[in-house]
Amino acid sequence: MQFSPDLCDLILRRKKTVTRRRMKWGGWCGCSEMPCRYEVGKTYAIQPGRGKKAVGRIRVISVDRQKLGRPTMLEARLEGFLNPHLFVAKWLDLYGKYDVDQIVDRIEFELVQP
């Protein structure tokens, strides 16, 4: 699973245990939603960018589809941020837009191999 290098560091320090991923759309016309590519119980490499060497492994605990919404303090902390404002700022940095109605996959995980 790819993360920016700063987020990889938070995972390795056990400060980040949740990530939100934009939902994928499938089909030749892009009109139907696809299931999340990450499965509960499976482990995935933590990569600090596409094609980068893994820095650890995580196990997915849960996957929920939901609106991006307005993050609570608890959810911001699970994402590795001190407050919701910092979470939103990082999302904007990564994706350029923050739409509270956007559907995302909320993926909870645990570090299994640093």
N, CA, C and O of each residue as an XYZ file, in Angstrom:
456
protein
N       0.856     -1.150      0.000
C       0.000      0.000      0.000
C       0.911      1.225      0.000
O       1.844      1.312      0.798
N       0.647      2.138     -0.867
C       1.499      3.316     -0.990
C       1.043      4.449     -0.075
O      -0.146      4.738      0.063
N       2.039      5.075      0.541
C       1.828      6.233      1.395
C       2.934      7.228      1.090
O       3.986      6.842      0.580
N       2.718      8.483      1.389
C       3.809      9.450      1.279
C       4.827      9.111      2.374
O       4.460      8.529      3.395
N       6.097      9.469      2.172
C       7.122      9.109      3.162
C       6.799      9.563      4.582
O       7.080      8.836      5.535
N       6.212     10.755      4.744
C       5.891     11.226      6.099
C       4.816     10.364      6.752
O       4.841     10.161      7.966
N       3.872      9.857      5.961
C       2.836      8.983      6.513
C       3.398      7.601      6.826
O       2.971      6.971      7.793
N       4.347      7.119      6.024
C       5.014      5.842      6.337
C       5.676      5.926      7.708
O       5.604      4.988      8.502
N       6.316      7.051      7.975
C       6.972      7.239      9.270
C       5.961      7.157     10.410
O       6.242      6.553     11.445
N       4.784      7.761     10.230
C       3.748      7.709     11.260
C       3.268      6.278     11.490
O       3.008      5.888     12.628
N       3.151      5.505     10.432
C       2.734      4.102     10.558
C       3.787      3.311     11.334
O       3.454      2.552     12.245
N       5.049      3.491     10.974
C       6.125      2.756     11.634
C       6.252      3.131     13.112
O       6.730      2.331     13.917
N       5.824      4.350     13.470
C       5.822      4.783     14.867
C       4.493      4.469     15.549
O       4.264      4.872     16.689
N       3.615      3.746     14.844
C       2.294      3.336     15.349
C       1.402      4.529     15.708
O       0.578      4.446     16.619
N       1.575      5.627     14.990
C       0.764      6.831     15.193
C      -0.379      6.911     14.171
O      -1.305      7.704     14.341
N      -0.317      6.100     13.122
C      -1.336      6.086     12.071
C      -1.843      4.661     11.913
O      -1.069      3.749     11.620
N      -3.162      4.468     12.111
C      -3.748      3.129     12.004
C      -4.968      3.100     11.096
O      -5.642      2.076     10.988
N      -5.253      4.221     10.445
C      -6.374      4.318      9.514
C      -5.926      5.109      8.295
O      -5.148      6.056      8.408
N      -6.421      4.715      7.136
C      -6.219      5.500      5.918
C      -7.534      5.534      5.156
O      -8.338      4.605      5.236
N      -7.736      6.589      4.437
C      -8.901      6.699      3.565
C      -8.399      6.742      2.133
O      -7.450      7.456      1.809
N      -9.050      5.967      1.286
C      -8.679      5.905     -0.120
C      -9.886      6.242     -0.969
O     -11.005      5.804     -0.700
N      -9.635      7.030     -2.002
C     -10.731      7.359     -2.909
C     -11.248      6.084     -3.534
O     -10.471      5.196     -3.886
N     -12.551      5.994     -3.671
C     -13.184      4.808     -4.226
C     -12.853      4.691     -5.706
O     -12.804      5.693     -6.420
N     -12.630      3.480     -6.157
C     -12.347      3.207     -7.566
C     -13.646      2.940     -8.311
O     -14.592      2.375     -7.762
N     -13.671      3.347     -9.539
C     -14.821      3.095    -10.410
C     -14.382      2.125    -11.487
O     -13.265      2.232    -11.994
N     -15.243      1.173    -11.849
C     -14.867      0.130    -12.798
C     -15.736      0.109    -14.032
O     -16.488      1.044    -14.308
N     -15.614     -0.980    -14.767
C     -16.378     -1.117    -16.004
C     -15.761     -0.291    -17.112
O     -15.012      0.652    -16.858
N     -16.072     -0.643    -18.307
C     -15.485      0.067    -19.444
C     -15.955      1.509    -19.512
O     -15.268      2.361    -20.076
N     -17.121      1.790    -18.941
C     -17.627      3.162    -18.965
C     -17.329      3.905    -17.669
O     -17.606      5.099    -17.562
N     -16.763      3.205    -16.678
C     -16.442      3.846    -15.408
C     -17.662      4.178    -14.565
O     -17.607      5.047    -13.695
N     -18.770      3.476    -14.829
C     -20.021      3.870    -14.177
C     -20.393      3.012    -12.972
O     -21.349      3.347    -12.272
N     -19.691      1.940    -12.704
C     -20.049      1.114    -11.543
C     -18.872      1.044    -10.585
O     -17.718      0.986    -11.008
N     -19.172      1.048     -9.292
C     -18.103      1.053     -8.299
C     -17.493     -0.332     -8.141
O     -18.172     -1.351     -8.267
N     -16.216     -0.341     -7.867
C     -15.495     -1.591     -7.645
C     -15.311     -1.796     -6.145
O     -15.271     -0.823     -5.392
N     -15.197     -3.043     -5.703
C     -14.916     -3.268     -4.278
C     -13.518     -2.751     -3.946
O     -12.671     -2.597     -4.826
N     -13.298     -2.490     -2.679
C     -11.985     -2.040     -2.235
C     -10.953     -3.107     -2.578
O     -11.214     -4.300     -2.423
N      -9.803     -2.686     -3.035
C      -8.761     -3.643     -3.422
C      -8.051     -4.260     -2.222
O      -7.312     -5.235     -2.368
N      -8.271     -3.697     -1.039
C      -7.623     -4.206      0.169
C      -8.608     -5.046      0.954
O      -9.742     -4.627      1.185
N      -8.176     -6.246      1.370
C      -9.059     -7.206      2.017
C      -8.714     -7.396      3.490
O      -7.545     -7.429      3.873
N      -9.751     -7.519      4.298
C      -9.586     -7.750      5.733
C      -8.810     -9.043      5.955
O      -9.091    -10.065      5.330
N      -7.834     -8.983      6.848
C      -7.034    -10.150      7.196
C      -5.755    -10.296      6.387
O      -4.833    -10.994      6.810
N      -5.687     -9.656      5.246
C      -4.479     -9.767      4.415
C      -3.450     -8.732      4.847
O      -3.785     -7.696      5.420
N      -2.175     -9.042      4.555
C      -1.103     -8.096      4.849
C      -0.626     -7.459      3.546
O      -0.706     -8.043      2.465
N      -0.129     -6.239      3.701
C       0.329     -5.459      2.549
C       1.614     -4.733      2.909
O       1.817     -4.315      4.049
N       2.482     -4.592      1.900
C       3.718     -3.843      2.093
C       3.401     -2.365      2.258
O       2.462     -1.851      1.650
N       4.182     -1.691      3.078
C       4.105     -0.233      3.230
C       5.176      0.343      2.310
O       6.366      0.109      2.519
N       4.760      1.088      1.300
C       5.707      1.659      0.349
C       5.654      3.186      0.399
O       4.572      3.771      0.346
N       6.822      3.833      0.502
C       6.863      5.302      0.517
C       6.825      5.893     -0.892
O       7.603      6.793     -1.210
N       5.928      5.392     -1.731
C       5.789      5.862     -3.104
C       5.794      4.703     -4.084
O       6.249      3.604     -3.766
N       5.282      4.962     -5.275
C       5.186      3.936     -6.325
C       6.570      3.394     -6.677
O       7.494      4.155     -6.961
N       6.696      2.074     -6.653
C       7.944      1.426     -7.029
C       9.039      1.488     -5.979
O      10.151      1.015     -6.212
N       8.734      2.067     -4.825
C       9.738      2.171     -3.760
C       9.767      0.882     -2.945
O       8.770      0.166     -2.850
N      10.929      0.603     -2.361
C      11.105     -0.588     -1.536
C      10.245     -0.501     -0.282
O      10.132      0.561      0.330
N       9.644     -1.619      0.094
C       8.799     -1.684      1.284
C       9.602     -1.362      2.537
O      10.774     -1.717      2.656
N       8.935     -0.673      3.478
C       9.569     -0.327      4.750
C       8.912     -1.056      5.918
O       9.293     -0.847      7.070
N       7.941     -1.901      5.637
C       7.236     -2.654      6.664
C       5.996     -3.294      6.077
O       5.763     -3.228      4.870
N       5.191     -3.922      6.944
C       3.942     -4.554      6.509
C       2.829     -4.216      7.480
O       3.054     -4.060      8.680
N       1.625     -4.107      6.940
C       0.432     -3.883      7.744
C      -0.591     -4.968      7.447
O      -0.594     -5.555      6.364
N      -1.465     -5.232      8.423
C      -2.582     -6.159      8.238
C      -3.866     -5.342      8.314
O      -4.058     -4.554      9.241
N      -4.741     -5.538      7.330
C      -6.011     -4.819      7.300
C      -6.958     -5.442      8.317
O      -7.170     -6.655      8.324
N      -7.523     -4.598      9.177
C      -8.453     -5.026     10.217
C      -9.900     -4.837      9.763
O     -10.753     -5.689     10.014
N     -10.168     -3.718      9.096
C     -11.528     -3.462      8.622
C     -11.502     -2.541      7.406
O     -10.575     -1.754      7.214
N     -12.549     -2.664      6.592
C     -12.739     -1.802      5.430
C     -14.199     -1.375      5.427
O     -15.101     -2.213      5.439
N     -14.423     -0.074      5.410
C     -15.783      0.466      5.381
C     -15.875      1.522      4.292
O     -14.968      2.339      4.133
N     -16.951      1.505      3.555
C     -17.205      2.528      2.546
C     -18.076      3.602      3.183
O     -19.105      3.300      3.787
N     -17.652      4.872      3.043
C     -18.369      5.968      3.676
C     -18.060      7.273      2.957
O     -17.176      7.335      2.102
N     -18.809      8.321      3.321
C     -18.496      9.648      2.812
C     -17.247     10.158      3.511
O     -17.002      9.838      4.674
N     -16.470     10.943      2.806
C     -15.275     11.543      3.400
C     -15.664     12.375      4.614
O     -15.006     12.306      5.652
N     -16.719     13.151      4.490
C     -17.268     13.882      5.626
C     -16.308     14.862      6.269
O     -15.262     15.200      5.713
N     -16.685     15.303      7.439
C     -15.848     16.201      8.234
C     -15.220     15.342      9.334
O     -15.933     14.767     10.157
N     -13.892     15.256      9.351
C     -13.252     14.362     10.321
C     -13.426     14.827     11.757
O     -13.367     16.021     12.051
N     -13.640     13.870     12.642
C     -13.674     14.146     14.070
C     -12.239     14.181     14.585
O     -11.306     13.806     13.875
N     -12.075     14.623     15.798
C     -10.744     14.624     16.417
C     -10.205     13.193     16.492
O      -9.031     12.955     16.210
N     -11.068     12.235     16.876
C     -10.643     10.841     16.967
C     -10.171     10.316     15.612
O      -9.108      9.701     15.522
N     -10.953     10.553     14.564
C     -10.567     10.054     13.239
C      -9.289     10.723     12.740
O      -8.457     10.072     12.108
N      -9.128     12.007     13.017
C      -7.892     12.694     12.633
C      -6.698     12.046     13.329
O      -5.650     11.847     12.714
N      -6.855     11.720     14.602
C      -5.772     11.079     15.363
C      -5.454      9.687     14.807
O      -4.285      9.321     14.681
N      -6.504      8.905     14.471
C      -6.280      7.575     13.891
C      -5.561      7.682     12.552
O      -4.807      6.785     12.172
N      -5.796      8.777     11.840
C      -5.119      9.032     10.553
C      -3.688      9.521     10.760
O      -2.921      9.631      9.803
N      -3.328      9.816     12.021
C      -1.968     10.231     12.326
C      -1.775     11.728     12.482
O      -0.640     12.200     12.529
N      -2.870     12.489     12.563
C      -2.781     13.942     12.642
C      -3.245     14.444     13.997
O      -4.056     13.797     14.660
N      -2.737     15.589     14.409
C      -3.085     16.155     15.709
C      -4.507     16.692     15.760
O      -5.114     16.755     16.829
N      -5.041     17.082     14.599
C      -6.395     17.633     14.572
C      -6.996     17.491     13.170
O      -6.275     17.210     12.213
N      -8.300     17.683     13.047
C      -8.960     17.541     11.752
C      -8.430     18.497     10.689
O      -8.361     18.137      9.514
N      -8.059     19.704     11.087
C      -7.553     20.681     10.122
C      -6.304     20.149      9.402
O      -6.165     20.313      8.190
N      -5.408     19.519     10.150
C      -4.181     18.979      9.544
C      -4.484     17.807      8.616
O      -3.830     17.644      7.586
N      -5.475     16.989      8.979
C      -5.884     15.901      8.082
C      -6.405     16.462      6.765
O      -6.005     16.002      5.696
N      -7.286     17.442      6.831
C      -7.854     18.050      5.622
C      -6.745     18.694      4.785
O      -6.750     18.584      3.559
N      -5.806     19.359      5.437
C      -4.693     19.988      4.716
C      -3.873     18.947      3.954
O      -3.472     19.186      2.815
N      -3.622     17.794      4.576
C      -2.858     16.735      3.898
C      -3.654     16.177      2.722
O      -3.093     15.920      1.657
N      -4.958     15.989      2.915
C      -5.813     15.492      1.825
C      -5.746     16.465      0.648
O      -5.598     16.042     -0.499
N      -5.853     17.745      0.922
C      -5.774     18.759     -0.133
C      -4.421     18.721     -0.829
O      -4.344     18.875     -2.047
N      -3.364     18.517     -0.067
C      -2.024     18.418     -0.640
C      -1.922     17.212     -1.581
O      -1.303     17.295     -2.642
N      -2.533     16.098     -1.184
C      -2.451     14.876     -1.986
C      -3.378     14.897     -3.202
O      -2.992     14.454     -4.284
N      -4.604     15.412     -3.027
C      -5.627     15.272     -4.061
C      -6.142     16.584     -4.647
O      -6.838     16.572     -5.662
N      -5.810     17.716     -4.023
C      -6.195     19.004     -4.572
C      -7.618     19.451     -4.296
O      -7.969     20.596     -4.582
N      -8.445     18.569     -3.745
C      -9.850     18.895     -3.503
C     -10.337     18.092     -2.303
O      -9.971     16.929     -2.131
N     -11.169     18.727     -1.472
C     -11.770     18.032     -0.336
C     -13.275     18.178     -0.448
O     -13.819     19.259     -0.223
N     -13.946     17.089     -0.796
C     -15.398     17.074     -0.972
C     -15.992     16.181      0.113
O     -15.777     14.969      0.101
N     -16.736     16.767      1.052
C     -17.286     15.999      2.164
C     -18.216     14.882      1.697
O     -18.431     13.920      2.434
N     -18.776     14.987      0.483
C     -19.686     13.966     -0.034
C     -18.981     12.884     -0.851
O     -19.620     11.935     -1.304
N     -17.677     13.021     -1.040
C     -16.931     12.012     -1.801
C     -16.957     10.684     -1.055
O     -16.756     10.645      0.159
N     -17.207      9.597     -1.781
C     -17.213      8.266     -1.184
C     -15.775      7.738     -1.148
O     -15.053      7.780     -2.144
N     -15.386      7.244      0.026
C     -14.032      6.721      0.222
C     -14.108      5.361      0.921
O     -15.134      4.998      1.496
N     -13.030      4.638      0.859
C     -12.879      3.420      1.646
C     -12.045      3.790      2.875
O     -10.922      4.278      2.752
N     -12.609      3.551      4.052
C     -11.885      3.758      5.312
C     -11.265      2.423      5.686
O     -11.973      1.445      5.928
N      -9.943      2.388      5.730
C      -9.208      1.142      5.964
C      -8.464      1.247      7.284
O      -7.589      2.096      7.452
N      -8.821      0.373      8.219
C      -8.124      0.316      9.498
C      -7.118     -0.821      9.435
O      -7.408     -1.882      8.883
N      -5.942     -0.604      9.994
C      -4.876     -1.609      9.898
C      -4.019     -1.604     11.149
O      -4.110     -0.709     11.990
N      -3.174     -2.640     11.250
C      -2.193     -2.705     12.328
C      -0.829     -3.007     11.734
O      -0.720     -3.724     10.739
N       0.188     -2.470     12.336
C       1.555     -2.732     11.914
C       1.929     -4.138     12.367
O       1.811     -4.464     13.548
N       2.380     -4.970     11.432
C       2.772     -6.331     11.813
C       4.261     -6.571     11.640
O       4.818     -7.499     12.226
N       4.915     -5.725     10.827
C       6.359     -5.891     10.622
C       6.962     -4.537     10.280
O       6.783     -4.034      9.171
N       7.678     -3.946     11.235
C       8.324     -2.666     10.925
C       9.524     -2.855      9.993
O      10.184     -1.881      9.630
